[in-house]
Amino acid sequence: MPMSRYAPAATLCLALLLCLGVPAWAQSARGGVIYAPLYQEAVIDHRGRSLDLAATVYVRNLSQKHPITIEAVTLVDGKGGVGPQCIKQAQTLTPLATLRLLSPRCPKGSGEPSLLVRWSARQPVQPPLVEVLMMGTAGQQGISVSSQGVPLEPEP
């Protein structure tokens, strides 16, 4: 049987997929921790003037069939110090539901903070999507920045 002219390209694509593996966000799990960076200020000119940013956190259940539980949303300052919890108790998200939170601020001089979102599910599901939208305005000038969380691998 003659070899297709596409066989070398298909073989290369398959080899790349096997080497790269499946992205962490596409794997199913029953729980984990997601890290999301925050920015509390943005430098807006060459003199170093900064603009304060307010952060809104969105945690989205990507499962179309199963609920997930957001167990904790913890603020961590830029030096690794654990800050306050952003939710008072665990919150259950129905399929495709979104939890919206306003992030508390870290004290000035403590570095740029981040969030740790701890979640669980009864069945294996895709980890939730954590997005942070940061916005600030001064006069007629405004800035918006966004970031996405990444699942952390369990540490031994």
Summary of the structure (lengths in Angstrom):
residues: 156
radius of gyration: 20.1
end to end distance: 50.1
largest distance: 71.8
contacts: 416
relative contact order: 0.29
helix: 11%
strand: 49%
